[in-house]
Amino acid sequence: MTTLTHNRFDTVAAPARRAATKPGLFAGFGATIQTWRRRLDERNALAAFGWRDMHDIGITQTDVLNEISKPFWKA
């Protein structure tokens, strides 16, 4: 004969565990903000490059102007 037991806390804790493992709205939003901030910082650094810096990494002034003219939300 098998004895089944029921613990009322198991039914309460299970949804809480599932909710804790799902990524939240703010986690995705935070990652997007970080990406936008990184793009903005990189484009600002690129704007400060001199001709020698651009030549060293193999880009032209036109490449730099095209990149820094983009809004931060565009890749």
SULHU-V564454 format. One line per field, one symbol per residue. ss: DSSP state (H for helix, E for strand, C for the rest). phi: phi as a letter, one per 40 degrees, with the letter a starting at -180 (. if undefined). Layout:
ss: ???
phi: ???
This chain:
ss: CCCCCCCHHHHHHHHHHHHHHCCCHHHHHHHHHHHHHHHHHHHHHHHCCCHHHHHHHCCCHHHHHHHHCCCCCCC
phi: .bbbbbbccccccdcccccccccccccccccccccccccccccccccccccccccccgbbccdccccccccccbc
